[in-house]
């Protein structure tokens, strides 16, 4: 199964998770890579925050600030993905035998 990419050329699902080295797509590919790293860090921060919520390490103010910050970060990530025509699954790089970079939600 192939799907059109930005240049209109068909790509298989496996090729979809690779960075193109086409000069016309450098900006989008760089944004994809940066957003992938930011999404990984966002998910790690979210898990850490949930752990801290569960153990009662945080004050109510801290919980509220962390929650608001994570919500704003997720909103901004959505805006940037939409701006560059990326879907959430586009940020999940295939690491071959190790599986996907990000857990499937």
N, C-alpha and C positions, 0 to 999 in steps of 0.2 A: 504494500500500500504506500503510495506516495502522496505528498501534499505540496502545494505551491509554497515557495519561500518568497522573500522580499523581491527577488529578481524574476519571479515567475517560473523558476526551474523547479521540477519535482524533486522532493527529497524523501528518502525512506525514514521511518521512525528512528532508526539507529543514527542516521546522518543528522537528524534534527538536533541532537544533543552535542554536536561538534561545532567548534568555532570555525566560521568561514574566514579564509584569508584573502578575501576579495577586497580590494581598496574601496569599493563602493559601500561595503558593509562594516568597515572597521569601527565606526562610532557605535553602531548597534551592538556589535560583538563585544566591544569593550564594556559597554553598559551592561550587557548580559553577564559578563564575568564579574564585574563589580557588584551587581545586584545579587548574584549567586552567593558571593562571600558575605554580603550584608544580610541576606536571608538566613544563611547558616548561623551567623552571630546572633541574629534576632531570635531564632528558635532556641539557641543555647541560653540566651538571657531569659527568655520566657520560662524555660524549664527550671533554671536557677531560682527565678522569682517564685514560681509555684512551690518549689521545695522550701524556700524561706517562709512563704505564707503558711504552709502546712506545719512547720516547726515552731511558728509563733515568734520568729526572730525580729519581726518588723512591727513598728508602731502603725497605727491607722493611717497617719499622714504619709509614712513611707510606702505603705501598700497602695494608697491612692495615687501618689506620684509615679510609682513604678507602673501601675496599671494604665494611667493616662499616657505615660511615655511610650509604652509598648503599643497602645492603640494608635497613637499618632504615627509611630514608626511604620506600623502595618498599613495605615492609610497612605502614607507617602510612598511606600513600596508599591502599592496598587497603582497610584498615580503614575509613577515612573514606568512600571510595566506597561500600562496602557499607552503611555506616550510613545514607547518604542515598539509597540505591537508584540509584547511578550506575554505569555501565559505563565501561571505559577509553575506548571510542569516543565517549562522551558529552562527554568533555573536549576532544575534537578539533574546535575551532570551524571552520566553513567560512568562509574568507575570500573567497568569490566567485571572481573570475578569478585570484586568487593561489593558490588551492587550499587545502588544509587547513593549519591552524596547526602541527600536529605531524606528523612523518613517520609513515607507516603502518608498523608493525612486523610 
